[in-house]
Amino acid sequence: MDARTQVWVDRCAASSQPLVESDLAFIGSALPAELDVVPTYLHHDLKPGNAVCENGEVSGLFDLGEGLIGDSLEDLARPTWDLARADPQLALVFLRSYEAAARVRVPLDRLRDYVVLDLLVIWEYGRRPAQSWIDEPTFEAWATTFMSPVMRAIDLARTQAR
């Protein structure tokens, strides 16, 4: 488990309740020992309400409270799982559009890792006593509901890449 993931595991224990052993095993199997990071500014909460677009380009950002330095790919995690939850095909269109605009190929395994990490961030926040809006008893049970459509989108992307 990389240092950043460990920080969020520790925060879960400090602010709400510790993750159970099966959650830790799930996180350990989903994330590599180290995430290879190229330092970049990350918004870390990209979603329609936090970005203004004009003429097909982002012209403004709001809610910079989660901003940090990290791997730019991490900023794709939240929109990917959010769109995949609605329809895996939407997530695929988003990723293909990003690839075309940035002229890069999204490393799908690393994106999957960042989705798990982002879900851990949301889990910690949603399980705080003052929040408490996540009812599932384990991180794995909750995260799997998000990861299943993400994995369908990733499988679609892999199939199209062949």
N, C-alpha and C positions, 0 to 999 in steps of 0.2 A: 504494500500500500504506500503510495507516495505521500509526502509530507502534507500537501494541501488536503488530500482526502482525509488523512488522519486528523487534521484540524477540525473538519466537519463531523467526523465520528465523535471526537471529544466534545464538541459543542452539543451534539445530541444528548450525550450523557449529562452535561452540565446544565442545560436549559430545560430539558423535558424528562427524558428517561434514556438509559443506555440502550443501544441496539442489542438485539438478542444474537446469540451465536450464529443462527442461520442467516441473519441479515449480514453479519460480518463475512460469512463465507460467500454469500451472494455478491457482495461488493468486491471481495477479493478475487472472485472468479470473473467478474465483469470488467475490472480495471487492471491494467498492467502495473507492474511494480513502480514504474516511473512514467509520467507523461512527458514526452519530449516537447518542451515549450520554447517557442521563439517569442521573446518579449514584445508585446503589442498592447496598446490600450484597449481594454474590453469594456463595453457598456454593461454587460452581464444581465440586462433585463430588456432585451430587444423584443418589442411587441408593438402592435399597431398604435396603441395609446402613447407610446414613448418615442415615436419617430414621426417626423413630418416629411412627406415626399412631395416634390414638385418636378414635373416633367420626367417622371420615372427615376428620379434620383433622390436620395436622402438629403434633405436640406437643413434638418435640425433634429436634435435629440433632447429629450427631457428625462428627468428622474435619473440623475447620475450617481445616486447613492450607493449602488453596488459596483461602481467602476473599480477596475483593478488592472494591473499589468499581468499579462499572461499570453496564451496562445490564441490567435485570432479565430481559430476554428471553434473555440469554446462559445463564442457569441452565436454560433449557428445551432447550438444544442436546444435552447428554449423554443425558438420558432419551429425547429424540426419536430420536437415531441408534441408541441401544441397543434401544429398542422396535421401531424400523423394521427393524433387522437380523433380529429374530425374526419380525416380520410387519408390513408397512406399515400394515395396518388397526389394529394396537395403537397405533402412533404417532398415527394419526388420532384414535382414541378419547381418548388422553392429551391431545392438543391441544384437542379439542372440550370435554373436561372442564375443562381449564384456562380456556378462554375463558368457559365458563358460570360457573365459580366466581369468576373475576376480573372478569367482565363487560367483557371487552375482546375485540377481534379480533386474533389473532396475525398480525403482518406476516410473511408466509411467506418473502418474499425475504430479509428481514433475518435470520430464523431460519436459513435456508439458509447465509447468510454466517457466522453464529456456529457452525454445525455444522462448516464448513470450518476455522474458527479453532480450535475445540475439538479437532478431529482433528490439527491441527498441534501442539497442546500434547501430545497423547498420543503422536504420532510422535516428538517430541523426547525424551520420557521413555523410550519403548520402544526407541530407537536408541542410547541411552547405552551405552558399552562394558560397564558393570557390569550392565546390563539385557539389552540385545540380544535381545529377544523378537519383534521385527518383522523378518521375513525378506525382504519385498518390496524390490526394489532402489531404487524411487522412491516418493516421497510420493504422486504422482498415482496410481500403480498400486494402492497400499494404500488410499488415501482413496476411490477410486472404488468399492471393494467396500462401503463404508459409505454413500457418497452415492447410489448407485443405489436402494436401498430408501427412503432419505430422500426422494428426488425422487418416487418412486412415492407415498409418503404425502402429499407436498405437492400432487402432481397430484390425488389423491383429495380433498384439502381444497378445492382450487380448484374441482373439479367439483361438490362438494356446496354450495359457496357461491353457485353460479349460480342 
